[in-house]
Amino acid sequence: MHIVEARDRKGLEAFLQVPFTLYREDPFFGPLPLSQQRRYFCPKNPFFLEAQVRFFVLRSGRDALGRVAAFRNDRHLRQHQDGAGFFGFFECINDHEAAALLMDAASEALRGWGLGILRGPMNFSTNEECGFLVEGFSLPPMLMTPYNPPYYGTLMEALGLRKAKDLLGFRMQIPQELPEKVLRVARLARARGLRARPIRMRQLREELRRFQSLYNEAWKDNWGFVPISDEELREAVRRLRPVILPPLTVLAETQEGEVVGFLSLVPDLNEVLRKLRGRLGPLGFLKALWLRRRIQGLRLLLLGVRRGARARGVEALMFAQAFQGLKGLKRDFKTVEFSWVLQDNLPVIRLAQMAGARQQKRWRIYERPL
């Protein structure tokens, strides 16, 4: 076994192909189409504007046995000043030596950038996919949530990595009506002069500016938070716009029009991606259009409230508005997953439980000193 660094287009293509080999027989494997993945890993991704990244593939002869990326995120370092570097996009056969070779390559790259902590997985930051799945393997992954074999956590611990933070996923069947306690809190919020409304797609740029300001203020004290830049916001919108349903993306405002909360439920496009298996030719595109109307799952992708508006019922108010919008869509959605939620984010955990959701998934971020 030996490590090969992906330095050109051919090497990056080999990096992208690794999961297609390792998950060949896995029914839960639902990758983004390769055309989208190539864009994600090219310089057009705004993440690369303030980051250094190296990609590694583990090979034995012609066979690819694993991969990993190592990166220095300068925006994270400015925000946290903790000397942490990151690994991500890790895939590996169930072999200790193979995992050790990959993690050693990532560690060497981070030391070369003067960093003192190896942390991950991050793909590429907490604004995107992060963590290894450690609980909930019987459930298929939802859109933009990690999925991996159960042995990844064991490999990390055998290599001396320890838990840095757990991320939780809560799941529930969509009820006919919201629990009365949620509706009661929503009514109290309205009595305080707050209101919730769907996002205005015709004014999407202005709406997203409001969201960006709220996101960077509301999430700034969260563990691992990295502010979302203008360029990243535009790229995220480009990727997510096809799945945004306006009635399920909600802003909360004061009487003066100040945005104090944001909630976004998105259809679980993974239900389509699992059938496409990463291929999107002309027939695949038509198949995707047909399948997306039959998606049954929703993911609560974003939920945030401005600091000064917390404990005023804003979350319940937005849930009530989104639930009203959901009923108006007349789509056959059956389940919703709240994910992910930091293990110590007690207000959101209590809200999920109040709505009737149960914790069914757990992802773990690991770290070790370099």
Rosetta blueprint (number, residue, H / E / L):
1 M L
2 H E
3 I E
4 V E
5 E E
6 A E
7 R L
8 D L
9 R H
10 K H
11 G H
12 L H
13 E H
14 A H
15 F H
16 L H
17 Q H
18 V H
19 P H
20 F H
21 T H
22 L H
23 Y L
24 R L
25 E L
26 D L
27 P L
28 F L
29 F L
30 G L
31 P L
32 L L
33 P L
34 L H
35 S H
36 Q H
37 Q H
38 R H
39 R H
40 Y H
41 F L
42 C L
43 P L
44 K L
45 N L
46 P H
47 F H
48 F H
49 L H
50 E H
51 A E
52 Q E
53 V E
54 R E
55 F E
56 F E
57 V E
58 L E
59 R E
60 S E
61 G L
62 R L
63 D E
64 A E
65 L E
66 G E
67 R E
68 V E
69 A E
70 A E
71 F E
72 R E
73 N E
74 D H
75 R H
76 H H
77 L H
78 R H
79 Q H
80 H H
81 Q L
82 D L
83 G L
84 A E
85 G E
86 F E
87 F E
88 G E
89 F E
90 F E
91 E E
92 C E
93 I L
94 N L
95 D L
96 H H
97 E H
98 A H
99 A H
100 A H
101 L H
102 L H
103 M H
104 D H
105 A H
106 A H
107 S H
108 E H
109 A H
110 L H
111 R H
112 G H
113 W L
114 G L
115 L L
116 G L
117 I E
118 L E
119 R E
120 G E
121 P L
122 M E
123 N E
124 F L
125 S L
126 T L
127 N L
128 E L
129 E E
130 C E
131 G L
132 F E
133 L E
134 V E
135 E E
136 G L
137 F L
138 S L
139 L L
140 P L
141 P L
142 M L
143 L L
144 M L
145 T L
146 P L
147 Y L
148 N L
149 P L
150 P L
151 Y L
152 Y H
153 G H
154 T H
155 L H
156 M H
157 E H
158 A H
159 L L
160 G L
161 L L
162 R E
163 K E
164 A E
165 K E
166 D E
167 L E
168 L E
169 G E
170 F E
171 R E
172 M E
173 Q E
174 I L
175 P L
176 Q L
177 E L
178 L L
179 P L
180 E H
181 K H
182 V H
183 L H
184 R H
185 V H
186 A H
187 R H
188 L H
189 A H
190 R H
191 A H
192 R L
193 G L
194 L L
195 R E
196 A E
197 R E
198 P E
199 I L
200 R L
201 M H
202 R H
203 Q H
204 L H
205 R H
206 E H
207 E H
208 L H
209 R H
210 R H
211 F H
212 Q H
213 S H
214 L H
215 Y H
216 N H
217 E H
218 A H
219 W L
220 K L
221 D L
222 N L
223 W L
224 G L
225 F L
226 V L
227 P L
228 I L
229 S L
230 D H
231 E H
232 E H
233 L H
234 R H
235 E H
236 A H
237 V H
238 R H
239 R H
240 L H
241 R H
242 P H
243 V H
244 I L
245 L L
246 P H
247 P H
248 L H
249 T E
250 V E
251 L E
252 A E
253 E E
254 T L
255 Q L
256 E L
257 G L
258 E L
259 V E
260 V E
261 G E
262 F E
263 L E
264 S E
265 L E
266 V E
267 P E
268 D L
269 L L
270 N H
271 E H
272 V H
273 L H
274 R H
275 K H
276 L H
277 R L
278 G L
279 R L
280 L L
281 G L
282 P H
283 L H
284 G H
285 F H
286 L H
287 K H
288 A H
289 L H
290 W H
291 L H
292 R H
293 R L
294 R L
295 I L
296 Q L
297 G E
298 L E
299 R E
300 L E
301 L E
302 L E
303 L E
304 G E
305 V E
306 R L
307 R H
308 G H
309 A H
310 R L
311 A L
312 R L
313 G L
314 V H
315 E H
316 A H
317 L H
318 M H
319 F H
320 A H
321 Q H
322 A H
323 F H
324 Q H
325 G H
326 L H
327 K H
328 G H
329 L H
330 K L
331 R L
332 D L
333 F L
334 K L
335 T E
336 V E
337 E E
338 F E
339 S E
340 W E
341 V E
342 L E
343 Q L
344 D L
345 N L
346 L H
347 P H
348 V H
349 I H
350 R H
351 L H
352 A H
353 Q H
354 M H
355 A H
356 G L
357 A L
358 R E
359 Q E
360 Q E
361 K E
362 R E
363 W E
364 R E
365 I E
366 Y E
367 E E
368 R E
369 P E
370 L L
